[in-house]
Amino acid sequence: MPPVNCNQGAWMPEACITFSDLTLGYNSHPAVHHLNGVVAKGSLTAVVGANGSGKSTLMKGIVGVLKPMAGACKVAPGVRLAYLPQQSELDRSFPARVVDLVSLGLWPRRGLLGRHRPEDREVVAKALSAVGLEGFEKRPIDTLSGGQLQRALFARVLVQDADLILLDEPFNAIDARTVADLIALIKRWHGERRTIMVVVHDLDLVRQHFPEALLLARQPVAWGDARSTLAPENLLRARQFHEAWDDKAPWCAPGEDHGHDHAYGHHHAHAHGVHEHPHADKAADKAPDRAGHRGAA
């Protein structure tokens, strides 16, 4: 079966991020496997998939926290990057005020120990106002609700004024009003031609608000127009891949035959040609291969 392409006939974009046969993982076991494609400058992409499908791992690979096991992830030269990890990775017990947290967004310009200028304080104040936290400047961060903390973290991203914004599960465990306000802010960034990738669990939210989506199941299943990417047949393939994955299988090192046809690389015009497994329907019936998942024919 030929790979699905959710954006056929689209023009070739200016790349913000380029993935070249990228494999990321931990302890010699891949969590993201053989990813090819281009994230276009100015695009807004939701990264979706089941728990453990490699979404957060991909974000860490783009930032550089994780080094590739194979292949490459290249961010275009001169691109300023802002990364917002999951709240669970943040230490809320650290004795800091909201203004201190938001002011960390100034470090690319001032350094961690640089002296703040009057215009910096104005930037921070405008960011707090934009996320609805006026008057919260002196509040300790450990007194904030989940929604308030996420607003403060978005204010920090605003202060960073980045070209590429990576958000890992920013809508988890927060109230509906905050979700709506943060989506409005993401759309504002998109309108400013910033490049944004967001890890999202709520597929209805993706269908309503995101032009593009990347569906992962340790490997790319579909990538392109969000509604096409989230078609039932693609979601079924993703579930089959995920359920058939064998965490104990050894990694297929570079040069080994891992069974994927890379002639179809993800050339993304608006978009990416999709690297879809050619035998997804038989995935659950096949023994583990060297790639770490069953059915990698």
N, C-alpha and C positions, 0 to 999 in steps of 0.2 A: 504494500500500500504506500503510495507516495506521501511525503510529509504534508501536513495541513499548512496552508499559508493564509493567515487571517487578514492580510492586506495585499492581495495580489495586484500587480500593475502599478504599484506606488513608486514615487520618485526616490532617488537615493538621497538620504539626509546628510546634513553636516553632523558629524559624530561628536557627542559629548563623552560617551563611554564606549569602548570597543572590547568585546569579549572574543578571545581567540582560543577555542578548544579549552576553555577554562575548567579546571577541576579544583575544588576546594574541599578540605576535610580536616579530620582530627585523627591523630594516631594511625595514619596510613589508611584510613577508611574514608572514602569520599562522601561528602554531604551534598555537594553540587557537582554534577558529573557532565563533562564535555559540553559546556555552554558556548555557543557561538552567536554573535549578533551585535547590533549597534543600537545604543540608546541615543536618539536624536536630540540635539540641542533644542531646548524649549518644549520638550515633551513632558507629559504627565502620565506616569505609568503606575498601576497598582501591581504589586507582587503578591500572588495568591498561591495557596496550596495548603494541604493538611499540616498539622503540627509535625515537626521533624522533616519537612520536605526540603529544607535548605534555604528558606527565605532570609532568616537573620544571618546565616552564614554568608550568603551572597552580599548582604550589606557590609559585613565586616571585611569581605574580600575587596570590595570597591574602595572602602576607606583605607585599606592597607593593614588593618589589625591582623588579618589572616593572610599569609603568603600562599600563593598558588602551589598545589601539589604538581600541577602540570598546566601548560597553556599560559595565558596572560590576560590581565585586565588592565586596560590603559585608559586613563582619564585624559582628555585633551589638555594640552599645555595651557597654562594660565588660568585654568578653571579653579575658582574658590569654592571649597566644599564645606558644607555644614551637615553634621550627622547627629541625629537624635535617637539614642538607643531606647530599648524598652525601659519603662519605669522600674521594673524589677532589678535592673542592673545599676540603679542609682542608690547612693547611700543617703537616705533622708535624715539620718541622725547627725550628719555633719552640721556643726553650729554655724549656719549661714542664714542671712536674710534674703528675701526675694530680690532686692536690689543687687545683692552680691552675686546671686545666681545668674541674673540677667546680664550683669556687667561682664561676666565671663565671655560673652559674645564679642567683646572688644579686643580680646587678646591677639587676634591676627594683626590688628593695627597697632596695638600699644604694648604687646607682650604681657606676660602674666604679672610682672612687677612694674609695668609702666604706669606713670601718673596719668590719671584721667583729667581731661580738659573740660571746660564748661560745655562745649558742644557735645561731648560724650554723654554727659548727664542728660542733655536734652534728647539725644538719641534713645537712651534707656527709658526716659519718661514717655516718649512717644510710643515706644514698643509696648510698654505696660498698658498704655491707654488703648492701643490697637487690639489687645487681647482681653480688655475689660477688667484690668487689675489696678486701676487708679486707686491710690490710697493704701496699697499693699506693700509699698516699698520696704517698710521696716518689719514686716511679719516674718517670723522664723519659718523656714521651709518645712519644718516638721509639724507645723500647725495647719498646713494646707490640706484641703481635700484632694482626692485624685484629680478631679477636673481642674482645680485651681493650680495644682502643680504642673499639669500639662500645659495650661495657658502660660505659666511662667517660662516653661521650657520653649514654647513657641516664640515667646518674646525674645528669648536668648537667640534663637535662630534668626529672628528679624534683625537683631542688632548685628549679627555676623554679616548680613548683606551678601550672601553667597550666590554663586551661579548655579551650583548643583546642591540640591537638598535631599537628603536621605532620611526618611522617617520610618522607624521600626515599630509597628503596632501602636500608633499614636492614639487610637480610639478605644483601646482596651480599658474596661472598668471605669468609664467616665460617663457622665449624664448626657442625655440626648441634646440638650441645649449647647453644651460645650462641643459635642461632636459637630453640630451644625455650624457653630462659630469657627471651629478650626478648619472645616472644609471650605468655608468662605475665604479664609486666609490662604489656604492652599490654592484656591482658584485665583486669588489675587496674584500670587506668585506666578502661576501659570500665565496669567495675562501679561505679566512683566517679562515673559520669555525666559524664565528660569527653568532649569531642568529638575524635575521632581520624581522621585521614586518612593512609593509608600507601601509598606507591608500592611495588608488588610485581610481580616478574616471574614467580614460581612460581605458576601458576594452581591447582595442587593445594593449595598452602598457603592460597590464598584460599578455595577451596571448603571446606576443613576448619575454618578459624578466623575467617572474616570474614562477618558477617551481610549486608553490602551491598557492592556494587562499582560503580564507574564505569568503563566501557570506552571508551577514547579511540582515535581514529585521526585526529588533528588536529581532529576534530569529535566530539561525543558520539554513540556508537553505541547504547549501552544503559546504563541506570542504575537500580538497584534491588536486589532480592534477589540475592545473589551467584550462586547456582546458576542462576537464570534468566538473569541477565545474561551468564554465561559459557556459555550454550547454544551448540551448534555453529553454528547459523545466524547468531548474533550475531558469533561469532569469524570466520566466513567474511566477513561484511559488513565487519568491521574490517580484515581483510586486503585486501579489494578496495579499500576507501577508501584505505588506506595505500599500496598499490602504484600506484594511479591518481593520486596527488597530484603536482602539478607545482609544484616550488619556485620556478620562474621566472615563474609566472603572477602578474599584478598583484593587489594586495589589492582586495577589493570594499569601498570606503569607505562610511561611513554614508550612507544615502539611496539607494545603488545597489541594483539588483535582484540579490541574490546567490542567488536561487532557492530559499531555504529557507522553509518555511511555519512561521512562529512562532506560529500560533494554537494549536499543540500544546504551548507552553512546558512546562518540566519542573516541574509542580506535584507536589511530593513530599509525600506524606502521611507514610507512613513513608518516603515515597519520592518519586521523581521520575518524572513522565511522561517518556518517553524521546524525545529528538529523534533519530529515525532517518531516514536518507536514504530517500526513497520509491522511488528507482530504483537501489538498491544492486546488483542483479543485472546491471545494464547498465553499471556504472561503468567497467569497463575498456574499453568499446567507444566511449566518447564523448570528444570533444575537450575540452581544458582550458577551463574557464569562468573568469570574473573572480574567483571565490572561491578560486582557487589549487589546485583539484583537479578531476579529470575526473569527469563524471557528476553534477554538482550541478544536477540538473534543477529 
